[in-house]
Amino acid sequence: MEEWPEWVLKGLHERFDDLSLTVEQQEHIAPLIQKSSKLLKDLKNQVDGTAHGILLEWEDAVQYLHSAEKEWFYLKGVKDGMGMIREMNLYLKNNQLEF
């Protein structure tokens, strides 16, 4: 990502965090989260010692990966949206049109 001022990145990260909490409450997402949590809990209850430790590490790694992917998509969407606005403004200016 290009170098953006710290205050812009902070604002984008805060918005991303807000959206992450909101998505968990969405009607079609919440049941998926609940099912996933139940399956993981059941799995943890079925494994023993060493496997349990590996499972916990795997869970942390998957959560970190998922978070990094969501953040990348969000920031990519912001950048793409800004690029589209820039191109639309250039088109309007070149064709002496107003929005």
PyMOL commands that set and color helices and strands:
alter all, ss='L'
color gray80, all
select helices_A, chain A and resi 6-23+30-46+49-94
alter helices_A, ss='H'
color red, helices_A
deselect
rebuild
show_as cartoon
